[in-house]
Amino acid sequence: RIIILDILYKRYEVTHPFRITAYRTLNEYRGPANTVFSGESHNFWEFICRLEGESETTRGNEIFHMRPGNLLAIPPMVFHSNRITAPFHTLNFSFEITGTFPAIFSEGVFYLSPSEINELTGIFYRLQKAYFLGEPDPELGAEATSAMESFLMQLSRQHTPHNKHSNSRNSITYHK
């Protein structure tokens, strides 16, 4: 009987290019203009989503002028820093993965639509609730993690990152 079912019904394997296995940060920051984060590097992916304000953000040797609606991915072991030039509101999240993360995330800044910002913000708050506020909620965490993986996969397939580098005096000095 199994042989007949195998003939009648084709089997489709479900594969996942990557899986988020642990979160390191799920932080929401608000602050004044002229805030400086001197920088760091670490062995996990980090994302910066600027909701309000502007910044010059370094990623390795690149400097990006980030505005509201921009999302920047920082690959593992890449030094990054921020000089924020206007009052700001930022979502910052980082995680460990298994598998192969889409290479497109290392290529530039993503411009998110208002609906994508709302979707990402909703996922972010569910993750915070599941892992960082009170007792962990494994079911909510699994659902929100699946939503984050799906959001990132859609972003990598439907968007082209922009390599708009900053040309300010500070960025020119940094490159020198």
Disulfide bonds with the S-S distance in Angstrom:
none
